[in-house]
């Protein structure tokens, strides 16, 4: 991305959401936004921006042993979900280290970062509130599922909402 493209997308970073829940729960708007926001996060982690390096949603990636490998793994799952739905996201946008194995190699051990059960429940409720307004059919299909799977990059651990999550009284209301 050149500087102009990055500036156009910087406004999205303010409300960036790199979901911990599996992307299969997102509607089409949510999946497209996730793809765009995760690509922007990749730019931040690669040092292509001066701002947003300390955005709360990036903390778990920055804390990973290999932040870029983590965001690449995250993006791969989003890309695979897009294929499952028949979308045409461009996999070449997922940057990779040419010294490492193929980007989509399944032979390397998967990276698994911890995410708390409280965070997964918070994100479930947050997404359900969004879906209730913008996609009632999707909301109805998902609202009865009590426990949602995490994104495959994450492994669920017991605990409250993550400390990096920006919580407001409005976001705490149940859908």
Buried (B, 14 or more C-beta within 10 A) or exposed (E): BEEEEBEEBBEEBEEBBBBBBBBBBBBEEBBBBBBBBBBBBBBBBEEBBEEBEEBEBBBBBBEBEEBBBBBBBBBBBBBBBBEEEEEEBEBEBBBBEEEEEEBEEEEEEEBBBBBBBBBBBBBBBBBBBBBBEEBEEBBEEBEEEEEBEBBBBBEBBEEEBBEEBEEEEEEEEEB
